């Protein structure tokens, strides 16, 4: 079992300097590994994405073309 720090989509967006929408797009496009936590019913609110920091670091290291967040 990994002892990596878990981060939220919001935290990943800040680290990557992109919007939360872009982070979710990376996850949905299977470019960024993540998993859901929360209650067992995916149709109910309360399930949230979490990302291991090491997975985010690997994502950055492998040189994706990340669009910058517009302000």
PQR file of N, CA, C, O and H, with PARSE charges and radii, in Angstrom:
ATOM      1  N   UNK A   1       0.840  -1.176   0.000 -0.4000 1.5000
ATOM      2  CA  UNK A   1       0.000   0.000   0.000 -0.0000 2.0000
ATOM      3  C   UNK A   1       0.887   1.242   0.000  0.5500 1.7000
ATOM      4  O   UNK A   1       1.914   1.286   0.678 -0.5500 1.4000
ATOM      5  N   UNK A   2       0.479   2.245  -0.765 -0.4000 1.5000
ATOM      6  CA  UNK A   2       1.259   3.463  -0.907 -0.0000 2.0000
ATOM      7  C   UNK A   2       1.038   4.383   0.286  0.5500 1.7000
ATOM      8  O   UNK A   2      -0.051   4.430   0.858 -0.5500 1.4000
ATOM      9  H   UNK A   2      -0.356   2.209  -1.315  0.4000 1.0000
ATOM     10  N   UNK A   3       2.080   5.108   0.650 -0.4000 1.5000
ATOM     11  CA  UNK A   3       1.960   6.096   1.715 -0.0000 2.0000
ATOM     12  C   UNK A   3       1.978   7.501   1.130  0.5500 1.7000
ATOM     13  O   UNK A   3       2.196   8.472   1.854 -0.5500 1.4000
ATOM     14  H   UNK A   3       2.965   5.069   0.186  0.4000 1.0000
ATOM     15  N   UNK A   4       1.748   7.615  -0.186 -0.4000 1.5000
ATOM     16  CA  UNK A   4       1.711   8.907  -0.857 -0.0000 2.0000
ATOM     17  C   UNK A   4       0.653   9.811  -0.252  0.5500 1.7000
ATOM     18  O   UNK A   4      -0.363   9.353   0.272 -0.5500 1.4000
ATOM     19  H   UNK A   4       1.571   6.825  -0.774  0.4000 1.0000
ATOM     20  N   UNK A   5       0.918  11.103  -0.338 -0.4000 1.5000
ATOM     21  CA  UNK A   5      -0.069  12.105   0.034 -0.0000 2.0000
ATOM     22  C   UNK A   5      -1.201  12.086  -0.990  0.5500 1.7000
ATOM     23  O   UNK A   5      -0.953  11.997  -2.193 -0.5500 1.4000
ATOM     24  H   UNK A   5       1.743  11.475  -0.764  0.4000 1.0000
ATOM     25  N   UNK A   6      -2.427  12.168  -0.519 -0.4000 1.5000
ATOM     26  CA  UNK A   6      -3.586  12.273  -1.408 -0.0000 2.0000
ATOM     27  C   UNK A   6      -3.956  13.737  -1.560  0.5500 1.7000
ATOM     28  O   UNK A   6      -4.002  14.480  -0.580 -0.5500 1.4000
ATOM     29  H   UNK A   6      -2.628  12.240   0.458  0.4000 1.0000
ATOM     30  N   UNK A   7      -4.221  14.148  -2.797 -0.4000 1.5000
ATOM     31  CA  UNK A   7      -4.618  15.528  -3.020 -0.0000 2.0000
ATOM     32  C   UNK A   7      -5.954  15.566  -3.757  0.5500 1.7000
ATOM     33  O   UNK A   7      -6.341  14.605  -4.422 -0.5500 1.4000
ATOM     34  H   UNK A   7      -4.184  13.543  -3.593  0.4000 1.0000
ATOM     35  N   UNK A   8      -6.637  16.673  -3.627 -0.4000 1.5000
ATOM     36  CA  UNK A   8      -7.937  16.865  -4.259 -0.0000 2.0000
ATOM     37  C   UNK A   8      -7.761  17.416  -5.669  0.5500 1.7000
ATOM     38  O   UNK A   8      -6.666  17.817  -6.065 -0.5500 1.4000
ATOM     39  H   UNK A   8      -6.322  17.454  -3.087  0.4000 1.0000
ATOM     40  N   UNK A   9      -8.850  17.428  -6.412 -0.4000 1.5000
ATOM     41  CA  UNK A   9      -8.839  18.041  -7.743 -0.0000 2.0000
ATOM     42  C   UNK A   9      -8.486  19.522  -7.616  0.5500 1.7000
ATOM     43  O   UNK A   9      -7.724  20.052  -8.425 -0.5500 1.4000
ATOM     44  H   UNK A   9      -9.740  17.103  -6.091  0.4000 1.0000
ATOM     45  N   UNK A  10      -9.033  20.181  -6.616 -0.4000 1.5000
ATOM     46  CA  UNK A  10      -8.741  21.601  -6.404 -0.0000 2.0000
ATOM     47  C   UNK A  10      -7.248  21.820  -6.163  0.5500 1.7000
ATOM     48  O   UNK A  10      -6.652  22.725  -6.747 -0.5500 1.4000
ATOM     49  H   UNK A  10      -9.652  19.751  -5.959  0.4000 1.0000
ATOM     50  N   UNK A  11      -6.648  21.003  -5.312 -0.4000 1.5000
ATOM     51  CA  UNK A  11      -5.214  21.140  -5.035 -0.0000 2.0000
ATOM     52  C   UNK A  11      -4.378  20.856  -6.280  0.5500 1.7000
ATOM     53  O   UNK A  11      -3.394  21.548  -6.539 -0.5500 1.4000
ATOM     54  H   UNK A  11      -7.132  20.267  -4.838  0.4000 1.0000
ATOM     55  N   UNK A  12      -4.766  19.841  -7.047 -0.4000 1.5000
ATOM     56  CA  UNK A  12      -4.046  19.519  -8.281 -0.0000 2.0000
ATOM     57  C   UNK A  12      -4.133  20.678  -9.266  0.5500 1.7000
ATOM     58  O   UNK A  12      -3.150  21.001  -9.934 -0.5500 1.4000
ATOM     59  H   UNK A  12      -5.565  19.278  -6.837  0.4000 1.0000
ATOM     60  N   UNK A  13      -5.297  21.303  -9.358 -0.4000 1.5000
ATOM     61  CA  UNK A  13      -5.474  22.442 -10.259 -0.0000 2.0000
ATOM     62  C   UNK A  13      -4.550  23.594  -9.878  0.5500 1.7000
ATOM     63  O   UNK A  13      -3.972  24.246 -10.749 -0.5500 1.4000
ATOM     64  H   UNK A  13      -6.095  21.041  -8.815  0.4000 1.0000
ATOM     65  N   UNK A  14      -4.414  23.839  -8.600 -0.4000 1.5000
ATOM     66  CA  UNK A  14      -3.522  24.901  -8.129 -0.0000 2.0000
ATOM     67  C   UNK A  14      -2.080  24.561  -8.474  0.5500 1.7000
ATOM     68  O   UNK A  14      -1.344  25.412  -8.973 -0.5500 1.4000
ATOM     69  H   UNK A  14      -4.883  23.310  -7.893  0.4000 1.0000
ATOM     70  N   UNK A  15      -1.674  23.335  -8.214 -0.4000 1.5000
ATOM     71  CA  UNK A  15      -0.302  22.902  -8.501 -0.0000 2.0000
ATOM     72  C   UNK A  15       0.003  23.010  -9.992  0.5500 1.7000
ATOM     73  O   UNK A  15       1.084  23.451 -10.381 -0.5500 1.4000
ATOM     74  H   UNK A  15      -2.272  22.644  -7.808  0.4000 1.0000
ATOM     75  N   UNK A  16      -0.959  22.603 -10.827 -0.4000 1.5000
ATOM     76  CA  UNK A  16      -0.757  22.598 -12.277 -0.0000 2.0000
ATOM     77  C   UNK A  16      -1.042  23.953 -12.925  0.5500 1.7000
ATOM     78  O   UNK A  16      -0.737  24.160 -14.100 -0.5500 1.4000
ATOM     79  H   UNK A  16      -1.838  22.244 -10.511  0.4000 1.0000
ATOM     80  N   UNK A  17      -1.624  24.867 -12.162 -0.4000 1.5000
ATOM     81  CA  UNK A  17      -2.018  26.180 -12.671 -0.0000 2.0000
ATOM     82  C   UNK A  17      -3.034  26.057 -13.814  0.5500 1.7000
ATOM     83  O   UNK A  17      -2.923  26.722 -14.844 -0.5500 1.4000
ATOM     84  H   UNK A  17      -1.872  24.699 -11.208  0.4000 1.0000
ATOM     85  N   UNK A  18      -4.014  25.195 -13.601 -0.4000 1.5000
ATOM     86  CA  UNK A  18      -5.121  25.016 -14.543 -0.0000 2.0000
ATOM     87  C   UNK A  18      -6.418  25.016 -13.746  0.5500 1.7000
ATOM     88  O   UNK A  18      -6.397  25.060 -12.516 -0.5500 1.4000
ATOM     89  H   UNK A  18      -4.105  24.655 -12.765  0.4000 1.0000
ATOM     90  N   UNK A  19      -7.535  24.968 -14.443 -0.4000 1.5000
ATOM     91  CA  UNK A  19      -8.827  24.918 -13.752 -0.0000 2.0000
ATOM     92  C   UNK A  19      -9.124  23.495 -13.273  0.5500 1.7000
ATOM     93  O   UNK A  19      -8.510  22.532 -13.731 -0.5500 1.4000
ATOM     94  H   UNK A  19      -7.551  24.932 -15.443  0.4000 1.0000
ATOM     95  N   UNK A  20     -10.074  23.384 -12.345 -0.4000 1.5000
ATOM     96  CA  UNK A  20     -10.511  22.070 -11.884 -0.0000 2.0000
ATOM     97  C   UNK A  20     -11.137  21.287 -13.034  0.5500 1.7000
ATOM     98  O   UNK A  20     -11.014  20.063 -13.095 -0.5500 1.4000
ATOM     99  H   UNK A  20     -10.572  24.167 -11.973  0.4000 1.0000
ATOM    100  N   UNK A  21     -11.803  21.986 -13.940 -0.4000 1.5000
ATOM    101  CA  UNK A  21     -12.391  21.329 -15.114 -0.0000 2.0000
ATOM    102  C   UNK A  21     -11.311  20.609 -15.921  0.5500 1.7000
ATOM    103  O   UNK A  21     -11.512  19.476 -16.359 -0.5500 1.4000
ATOM    104  H   UNK A  21     -11.904  22.979 -13.890  0.4000 1.0000
ATOM    105  N   UNK A  22     -10.171  21.262 -16.115 -0.4000 1.5000
ATOM    106  CA  UNK A  22      -9.073  20.664 -16.889 -0.0000 2.0000
ATOM    107  C   UNK A  22      -8.531  19.433 -16.170  0.5500 1.7000
ATOM    108  O   UNK A  22      -8.249  18.423 -16.814 -0.5500 1.4000
ATOM    109  H   UNK A  22     -10.007  22.182 -15.759  0.4000 1.0000
ATOM    110  N   UNK A  23      -8.380  19.500 -14.851 -0.4000 1.5000
ATOM    111  CA  UNK A  23      -7.898  18.334 -14.096 -0.0000 2.0000
ATOM    112  C   UNK A  23      -8.876  17.174 -14.266  0.5500 1.7000
ATOM    113  O   UNK A  23      -8.456  16.040 -14.498 -0.5500 1.4000
ATOM    114  H   UNK A  23      -8.609  20.321 -14.328  0.4000 1.0000
ATOM    115  N   UNK A  24     -10.164  17.445 -14.152 -0.4000 1.5000
ATOM    116  CA  UNK A  24     -11.162  16.375 -14.343 -0.0000 2.0000
ATOM    117  C   UNK A  24     -11.116  15.824 -15.765  0.5500 1.7000
ATOM    118  O   UNK A  24     -11.325  14.629 -15.977 -0.5500 1.4000
ATOM    119  H   UNK A  24     -10.505  18.366 -13.963  0.4000 1.0000
ATOM    120  N   UNK A  25     -10.845  16.685 -16.733 -0.4000 1.5000
ATOM    121  CA  UNK A  25     -10.718  16.224 -18.117 -0.0000 2.0000
ATOM    122  C   UNK A  25      -9.519  15.288 -18.252  0.5500 1.7000
ATOM    123  O   UNK A  25      -9.620  14.252 -18.910 -0.5500 1.4000
ATOM    124  H   UNK A  25     -10.676  17.655 -16.562  0.4000 1.0000
ATOM    125  N   UNK A  26      -8.389  15.635 -17.639 -0.4000 1.5000
ATOM    126  CA  UNK A  26      -7.221  14.742 -17.652 -0.0000 2.0000
ATOM    127  C   UNK A  26      -7.578  13.390 -17.041  0.5500 1.7000
ATOM    128  O   UNK A  26      -7.172  12.343 -17.546 -0.5500 1.4000
ATOM    129  H   UNK A  26      -8.307  16.476 -17.104  0.4000 1.0000
ATOM    130  N   UNK A  27      -8.338  13.424 -15.955 -0.4000 1.5000
ATOM    131  CA  UNK A  27      -8.744  12.178 -15.292 -0.0000 2.0000
ATOM    132  C   UNK A  27      -9.678  11.376 -16.204  0.5500 1.7000
ATOM    133  O   UNK A  27      -9.469  10.181 -16.416 -0.5500 1.4000
ATOM    134  H   UNK A  27      -8.668  14.274 -15.544  0.4000 1.0000
ATOM    135  N   UNK A  28     -10.688  12.024 -16.732 -0.4000 1.5000
ATOM    136  CA  UNK A  28     -11.662  11.329 -17.589 -0.0000 2.0000
ATOM    137  C   UNK A  28     -11.040  10.805 -18.875  0.5500 1.7000
ATOM    138  O   UNK A  28     -11.468   9.778 -19.401 -0.5500 1.4000
ATOM    139  H   UNK A  28     -10.858  12.995 -16.560  0.4000 1.0000
ATOM    140  N   UNK A  29     -10.027  11.510 -19.383 -0.4000 1.5000
ATOM    141  CA  UNK A  29      -9.311  11.073 -20.594 -0.0000 2.0000
ATOM    142  C   UNK A  29      -8.222  10.050 -20.282  0.5500 1.7000
ATOM    143  O   UNK A  29      -7.483   9.621 -21.169 -0.5500 1.4000
ATOM    144  H   UNK A  29      -9.679  12.344 -18.956  0.4000 1.0000
ATOM    145  N   UNK A  30      -8.134   9.665 -19.003 -0.4000 1.5000
ATOM    146  CA  UNK A  30      -7.159   8.674 -18.531 -0.0000 2.0000
ATOM    147  C   UNK A  30      -5.716   9.118 -18.762  0.5500 1.7000
ATOM    148  O   UNK A  30      -4.832   8.295 -18.996 -0.5500 1.4000
ATOM    149  H   UNK A  30      -8.734  10.014 -18.283  0.4000 1.0000
ATOM    150  N   UNK A  31      -5.491  10.432 -18.693 -0.4000 1.5000
ATOM    151  CA  UNK A  31      -4.145  10.982 -18.761 -0.0000 2.0000
ATOM    152  C   UNK A  31      -3.551  11.118 -17.360  0.5500 1.7000
ATOM    153  O   UNK A  31      -2.334  11.079 -17.183 -0.5500 1.4000
ATOM    154  H   UNK A  31      -6.209  11.101 -18.503  0.4000 1.0000
ATOM    155  N   UNK A  32      -4.420  11.277 -16.375 -0.4000 1.5000
ATOM    156  CA  UNK A  32      -4.005  11.443 -14.990 -0.0000 2.0000
ATOM    157  C   UNK A  32      -4.731  10.399 -14.152  0.5500 1.7000
ATOM    158  O   UNK A  32      -5.960  10.337 -14.154 -0.5500 1.4000
ATOM    159  H   UNK A  32      -5.410  11.309 -16.519  0.4000 1.0000
ATOM    160  N   UNK A  33      -3.975   9.590 -13.445 -0.4000 1.5000
ATOM    161  CA  UNK A  33      -4.549   8.531 -12.615 -0.0000 2.0000
ATOM    162  C   UNK A  33      -5.172   9.131 -11.356  0.5500 1.7000
ATOM    163  O   UNK A  33      -4.562   9.961 -10.682 -0.5500 1.4000
ATOM    164  H   UNK A  33      -2.976   9.640 -13.444  0.4000 1.0000
ATOM    165  N   UNK A  34      -6.386   8.702 -11.054 -0.4000 1.5000
ATOM    166  CA  UNK A  34      -7.096   9.170  -9.864 -0.0000 2.0000
ATOM    167  C   UNK A  34      -8.138   8.126  -9.488  0.5500 1.7000
ATOM    168  O   UNK A  34      -8.412   7.207 -10.259 -0.5500 1.4000
ATOM    169  H   UNK A  34      -6.881   8.027 -11.602  0.4000 1.0000
ATOM    170  N   UNK A  35      -8.708   8.271  -8.314 -0.4000 1.5000
ATOM    171  CA  UNK A  35      -9.752   7.350  -7.877 -0.0000 2.0000
ATOM    172  C   UNK A  35     -10.769   8.120  -7.056  0.5500 1.7000
ATOM    173  O   UNK A  35     -10.487   9.199  -6.534 -0.5500 1.4000
ATOM    174  H   UNK A  35      -8.485   9.018  -7.688  0.4000 1.0000
ATOM    175  N   UNK A  36     -11.951   7.546  -6.953 -0.4000 1.5000
ATOM    176  CA  UNK A  36     -13.028   8.192  -6.211 -0.0000 2.0000
ATOM    177  C   UNK A  36     -13.130   7.627  -4.802  0.5500 1.7000
ATOM    178  O   UNK A  36     -12.926   6.436  -4.569 -0.5500 1.4000
ATOM    179  H   UNK A  36     -12.180   6.669  -7.376  0.4000 1.0000
ATOM    180  N   UNK A  37     -13.448   8.511  -3.879 -0.4000 1.5000
ATOM    181  CA  UNK A  37     -13.721   8.106  -2.502 -0.0000 2.0000
ATOM    182  C   UNK A  37     -15.117   8.599  -2.148  0.5500 1.7000
ATOM    183  O   UNK A  37     -15.660   9.469  -2.828 -0.5500 1.4000
ATOM    184  H   UNK A  37     -13.614   9.479  -4.069  0.4000 1.0000
ATOM    185  N   UNK A  38     -15.687   8.061  -1.111 -0.4000 1.5000
ATOM    186  CA  UNK A  38     -17.001   8.505  -0.660 -0.0000 2.0000
ATOM    187  C   UNK A  38     -17.955   7.339  -0.560  0.5500 1.7000
ATOM    188  O   UNK A  38     -17.544   6.184  -0.452 -0.5500 1.4000
ATOM    189  H   UNK A  38     -15.246   7.354  -0.558  0.4000 1.0000
ATOM    190  N   UNK A  39     -19.256   7.662  -0.598 -0.4000 1.5000
ATOM    191  CA  UNK A  39     -20.247   6.602  -0.444 -0.0000 2.0000
ATOM    192  C   UNK A  39     -20.226   5.681  -1.653  0.5500 1.7000
ATOM    193  O   UNK A  39     -19.671   6.038  -2.692 -0.5500 1.4000
ATOM    194  H   UNK A  39     -19.590   8.600  -0.686  0.4000 1.0000
ATOM    195  N   UNK A  40     -20.809   4.532  -1.535 -0.4000 1.5000
ATOM    196  CA  UNK A  40     -20.711   3.505  -2.560 -0.0000 2.0000
ATOM    197  C   UNK A  40     -21.568   3.705  -3.793  0.5500 1.7000
ATOM    198  O   UNK A  40     -21.414   2.966  -4.766 -0.5500 1.4000
ATOM    199  H   UNK A  40     -21.260   4.243  -0.691  0.4000 1.0000
ATOM    200  N   UNK A  41     -22.461   4.672  -3.787 -0.4000 1.5000
ATOM    201  CA  UNK A  41     -23.349   4.876  -4.923 -0.0000 2.0000
ATOM    202  C   UNK A  41     -22.825   6.020  -5.786  0.5500 1.7000
ATOM    203  O   UNK A  41     -22.891   7.176  -5.369 -0.5500 1.4000
ATOM    204  H   UNK A  41     -22.586   5.272  -2.997  0.4000 1.0000
ATOM    205  N   UNK A  42     -22.302   5.726  -6.985 -0.4000 1.5000
ATOM    206  CA  UNK A  42     -21.719   6.786  -7.819 -0.0000 2.0000
ATOM    207  C   UNK A  42     -22.744   7.784  -8.337  0.5500 1.7000
ATOM    208  O   UNK A  42     -22.365   8.828  -8.867 -0.5500 1.4000
ATOM    209  H   UNK A  42     -22.247   4.787  -7.324  0.4000 1.0000
ATOM    210  N   UNK A  43     -24.041   7.487  -8.195 -0.4000 1.5000
ATOM    211  CA  UNK A  43     -25.081   8.406  -8.645 -0.0000 2.0000
ATOM    212  C   UNK A  43     -25.458   9.438  -7.590  0.5500 1.7000
ATOM    213  O   UNK A  43     -26.258  10.336  -7.854 -0.5500 1.4000
ATOM    214  H   UNK A  43     -24.349   6.638  -7.765  0.4000 1.0000
ATOM    215  N   UNK A  44     -24.893   9.314  -6.417 -0.4000 1.5000
ATOM    216  CA  UNK A  44     -25.183  10.257  -5.347 -0.0000 2.0000
ATOM    217  C   UNK A  44     -23.981  11.157  -5.129  0.5500 1.7000
ATOM    218  O   UNK A  44     -22.841  10.786  -5.405 -0.5500 1.4000
ATOM    219  H   UNK A  44     -24.243   8.585  -6.203  0.4000 1.0000
ATOM    220  N   UNK A  45     -24.268  12.357  -4.624 -0.4000 1.5000
ATOM    221  CA  UNK A  45     -23.173  13.251  -4.280 -0.0000 2.0000
ATOM    222  C   UNK A  45     -22.402  12.653  -3.117  0.5500 1.7000
ATOM    223  O   UNK A  45     -22.921  11.818  -2.376 -0.5500 1.4000
ATOM    224  H   UNK A  45     -25.194  12.659  -4.399  0.4000 1.0000
ATOM    225  N   UNK A  46     -21.175  13.082  -2.968 -0.4000 1.5000
ATOM    226  CA  UNK A  46     -20.371  12.592  -1.870 -0.0000 2.0000
ATOM    227  C   UNK A  46     -19.184  11.780  -2.346  0.5500 1.7000
ATOM    228  O   UNK A  46     -18.330  11.409  -1.541 -0.5500 1.4000
ATOM    229  H   UNK A  46     -20.754  13.760  -3.571  0.4000 1.0000
ATOM    230  N   UNK A  47     -19.113  11.497  -3.640 -0.4000 1.5000
ATOM    231  CA  UNK A  47     -17.946  10.803  -4.183 -0.0000 2.0000
ATOM    232  C   UNK A  47     -17.031  11.860  -4.789  0.5500 1.7000
ATOM    233  O   UNK A  47     -17.465  12.694  -5.584 -0.5500 1.4000
ATOM    234  H   UNK A  47     -19.807  11.799  -4.293  0.4000 1.0000
ATOM    235  N   UNK A  48     -15.781  11.814  -4.408 -0.4000 1.5000
ATOM    236  CA  UNK A  48     -14.831  12.843  -4.820 -0.0000 2.0000
ATOM    237  C   UNK A  48     -13.557  12.193  -5.341  0.5500 1.7000
ATOM    238  O   UNK A  48     -13.121  11.161  -4.831 -0.5500 1.4000
ATOM    239  H   UNK A  48     -15.429  11.137  -3.762  0.4000 1.0000
ATOM    240  N   UNK A  49     -12.970  12.804  -6.356 -0.4000 1.5000
ATOM    241  CA  UNK A  49     -11.701  12.320  -6.891 -0.0000 2.0000
ATOM    242  C   UNK A  49     -10.565  12.633  -5.934  0.5500 1.7000
ATOM    243  O   UNK A  49     -10.538  13.686  -5.298 -0.5500 1.4000
ATOM    244  H   UNK A  49     -13.324  13.643  -6.769  0.4000 1.0000
ATOM    245  N   UNK A  50      -9.623  11.695  -5.842 -0.4000 1.5000
ATOM    246  CA  UNK A  50      -8.370  11.906  -5.126 -0.0000 2.0000
ATOM    247  C   UNK A  50      -7.239  11.430  -6.026  0.5500 1.7000
ATOM    248  O   UNK A  50      -7.390  10.493  -6.810 -0.5500 1.4000
ATOM    249  H   UNK A  50      -9.645  10.838  -6.359  0.4000 1.0000
ATOM    250  N   UNK A  51      -6.115  12.098  -5.889 -0.4000 1.5000
ATOM    251  CA  UNK A  51      -4.950  11.833  -6.734 -0.0000 2.0000
ATOM    252  C   UNK A  51      -3.750  11.645  -5.816  0.5500 1.7000
ATOM    253  O   UNK A  51      -3.528  12.443  -4.906 -0.5500 1.4000
ATOM    254  H   UNK A  51      -5.993  12.860  -5.253  0.4000 1.0000
ATOM    255  N   UNK A  52      -2.979  10.592  -6.055 -0.4000 1.5000
ATOM    256  CA  UNK A  52      -1.729  10.447  -5.320 -0.0000 2.0000
ATOM    257  C   UNK A  52      -0.750  11.497  -5.834  0.5500 1.7000
ATOM    258  O   UNK A  52      -0.631  11.712  -7.041 -0.5500 1.4000
ATOM    259  H   UNK A  52      -3.159   9.944  -6.795  0.4000 1.0000
ATOM    260  N   UNK A  53      -0.056  12.141  -4.913 -0.4000 1.5000
ATOM    261  CA  UNK A  53       0.901  13.182  -5.305 -0.0000 2.0000
ATOM    262  C   UNK A  53       1.948  12.621  -6.268  0.5500 1.7000
ATOM    263  O   UNK A  53       2.357  13.311  -7.202 -0.5500 1.4000
ATOM    264  H   UNK A  53      -0.152  11.966  -3.933  0.4000 1.0000
ATOM    265  N   UNK A  54       2.380  11.393  -6.057 -0.4000 1.5000
ATOM    266  CA  UNK A  54       3.383  10.796  -6.947 -0.0000 2.0000
ATOM    267  C   UNK A  54       2.833  10.632  -8.365  0.5500 1.7000
ATOM    268  O   UNK A  54       3.588  10.751  -9.330 -0.5500 1.4000
ATOM    269  H   UNK A  54       2.048  10.832  -5.299  0.4000 1.0000
ATOM    270  N   UNK A  55       1.534  10.360  -8.510 -0.4000 1.5000
ATOM    271  CA  UNK A  55       0.923  10.274  -9.840 -0.0000 2.0000
ATOM    272  C   UNK A  55       0.882  11.646 -10.507  0.5500 1.7000
ATOM    273  O   UNK A  55       1.106  11.761 -11.712 -0.5500 1.4000
ATOM    274  H   UNK A  55       0.920  10.262  -7.726  0.4000 1.0000
ATOM    275  N   UNK A  56       0.596  12.678  -9.727 -0.4000 1.5000
ATOM    276  CA  UNK A  56       0.603  14.030 -10.279 -0.0000 2.0000
ATOM    277  C   UNK A  56       2.015  14.428 -10.694  0.5500 1.7000
ATOM    278  O   UNK A  56       2.211  15.026 -11.752 -0.5500 1.4000
ATOM    279  H   UNK A  56       0.413  12.584  -8.749  0.4000 1.0000
ATOM    280  N   UNK A  57       3.002  14.095  -9.856 -0.4000 1.5000
ATOM    281  CA  UNK A  57       4.399  14.395 -10.188 -0.0000 2.0000
ATOM    282  C   UNK A  57       4.823  13.682 -11.467  0.5500 1.7000
ATOM    283  O   UNK A  57       5.516  14.264 -12.302 -0.5500 1.4000
ATOM    284  H   UNK A  57       2.843  13.610  -8.996  0.4000 1.0000
ATOM    285  N   UNK A  58       4.411  12.428 -11.625 -0.4000 1.5000
ATOM    286  CA  UNK A  58       4.738  11.669 -12.840 -0.0000 2.0000
ATOM    287  C   UNK A  58       4.056  12.290 -14.053  0.5500 1.7000
ATOM    288  O   UNK A  58       4.646  12.349 -15.131 -0.5500 1.4000
ATOM    289  H   UNK A  58       3.847  11.956 -10.947  0.4000 1.0000
ATOM    290  N   UNK A  59       2.829  12.749 -13.889 -0.4000 1.5000
ATOM    291  CA  UNK A  59       2.096  13.409 -14.966 -0.0000 2.0000
ATOM    292  C   UNK A  59       2.851  14.648 -15.443  0.5500 1.7000
ATOM    293  O   UNK A  59       2.985  14.876 -16.645 -0.5500 1.4000
ATOM    294  H   UNK A  59       2.350  12.701 -13.013  0.4000 1.0000
ATOM    295  N   UNK A  60       3.341  15.444 -14.496 -0.4000 1.5000
ATOM    296  CA  UNK A  60       4.095  16.652 -14.832 -0.0000 2.0000
ATOM    297  C   UNK A  60       5.431  16.284 -15.476  0.5500 1.7000
ATOM    298  O   UNK A  60       5.836  16.898 -16.463 -0.5500 1.4000
ATOM    299  H   UNK A  60       3.232  15.258 -13.520  0.4000 1.0000
ATOM    300  N   UNK A  61       6.106  15.297 -14.923 -0.4000 1.5000
ATOM    301  CA  UNK A  61       7.436  14.910 -15.400 -0.0000 2.0000
ATOM    302  C   UNK A  61       7.426  14.429 -16.844  0.5500 1.7000
ATOM    303  O   UNK A  61       8.380  14.661 -17.586 -0.5500 1.4000
ATOM    304  H   UNK A  61       5.777  14.799 -14.121  0.4000 1.0000
ATOM    305  N   UNK A  62       6.352  13.761 -17.241 -0.4000 1.5000
ATOM    306  CA  UNK A  62       6.311  13.193 -18.583 -0.0000 2.0000
ATOM    307  C   UNK A  62       5.874  14.205 -19.632  0.5500 1.7000
ATOM    308  O   UNK A  62       5.539  13.839 -20.758 -0.5500 1.4000
ATOM    309  H   UNK A  62       5.577  13.572 -16.638  0.4000 1.0000
ATOM    310  N   UNK A  63       5.879  15.473 -19.257 -0.4000 1.5000
ATOM    311  CA  UNK A  63       5.750  16.562 -20.212 -0.0000 2.0000
ATOM    312  C   UNK A  63       4.452  16.689 -20.968  0.5500 1.7000
ATOM    313  O   UNK A  63       4.455  16.758 -22.197 -0.5500 1.4000
ATOM    314  H   UNK A  63       6.151  15.770 -18.342  0.4000 1.0000
ATOM    315  N   UNK A  64       3.348  16.722 -20.259 -0.4000 1.5000
ATOM    316  CA  UNK A  64       2.095  16.967 -20.968 -0.0000 2.0000
ATOM    317  C   UNK A  64       2.037  18.441 -21.367  0.5500 1.7000
ATOM    318  O   UNK A  64       2.707  19.279 -20.764 -0.5500 1.4000
ATOM    319  H   UNK A  64       3.346  16.666 -19.261  0.4000 1.0000
ATOM    320  N   UNK A  65       1.253  18.744 -22.358 -0.4000 1.5000
ATOM    321  CA  UNK A  65       1.034  20.128 -22.765 -0.0000 2.0000
ATOM    322  C   UNK A  65      -0.173  20.653 -22.014  0.5500 1.7000
ATOM    323  O   UNK A  65      -1.308  20.544 -22.479 -0.5500 1.4000
ATOM    324  H   UNK A  65       0.708  18.063 -22.848  0.4000 1.0000
ATOM    325  N   UNK A  66       0.081  21.218 -20.858 -0.4000 1.5000
ATOM    326  CA  UNK A  66      -1.013  21.667 -20.004 -0.0000 2.0000
ATOM    327  C   UNK A  66      -1.359  23.111 -20.333  0.5500 1.7000
ATOM    328  O   UNK A  66      -0.481  23.972 -20.279 -0.5500 1.4000
ATOM    329  H   UNK A  66       1.002  21.307 -20.480  0.4000 1.0000
ATOM    330  N   UNK A  67      -2.601  23.400 -20.670 -0.4000 1.5000
ATOM    331  CA  UNK A  67      -2.985  24.789 -20.923 -0.0000 2.0000
ATOM    332  C   UNK A  67      -2.940  25.582 -19.630  0.5500 1.7000
ATOM    333  O   UNK A  67      -3.279  25.064 -18.566 -0.5500 1.4000
ATOM    334  H   UNK A  67      -3.314  22.701 -20.714  0.4000 1.0000
ATOM    335  N   UNK A  68      -2.527  26.824 -19.719 -0.4000 1.5000
ATOM    336  CA  UNK A  68      -2.482  27.660 -18.525 -0.0000 2.0000
ATOM    337  C   UNK A  68      -3.877  28.147 -18.181  0.5500 1.7000
ATOM    338  O   UNK A  68      -4.726  28.332 -19.053 -0.5500 1.4000
ATOM    339  H   UNK A  68      -2.251  27.245 -20.584  0.4000 1.0000
ATOM    340  N   UNK A  69      -4.092  28.349 -16.892 -0.4000 1.5000
ATOM    341  CA  UNK A  69      -5.384  28.811 -16.405 -0.0000 2.0000
ATOM    342  C   UNK A  69      -5.552  30.284 -16.782  0.5500 1.7000
ATOM    343  O   UNK A  69      -4.655  31.089 -16.535 -0.5500 1.4000
ATOM    344  H   UNK A  69      -3.403  28.198 -16.184  0.4000 1.0000
ATOM    345  N   UNK A  70      -6.681  30.639 -17.372 -0.4000 1.5000
ATOM    346  CA  UNK A  70      -6.946  32.044 -17.679 -0.0000 2.0000
ATOM    347  C   UNK A  70      -7.540  32.710 -16.451  0.5500 1.7000
ATOM    348  O   UNK A  70      -8.294  32.089 -15.702 -0.5500 1.4000
ATOM    349  H   UNK A  70      -7.410  29.985 -17.574  0.4000 1.0000
ATOM    350  N   UNK A  71      -7.205  33.955 -16.249 -0.4000 1.5000
ATOM    351  CA  UNK A  71      -7.668  34.654 -15.051 -0.0000 2.0000
ATOM    352  C   UNK A  71      -8.746  35.632 -15.365  0.5500 1.7000
ATOM    353  O   UNK A  71      -9.249  36.307 -14.467 -0.5500 1.4000
ATOM    354  H   UNK A  71      -6.592  34.460 -16.858  0.4000 1.0000
TER
END
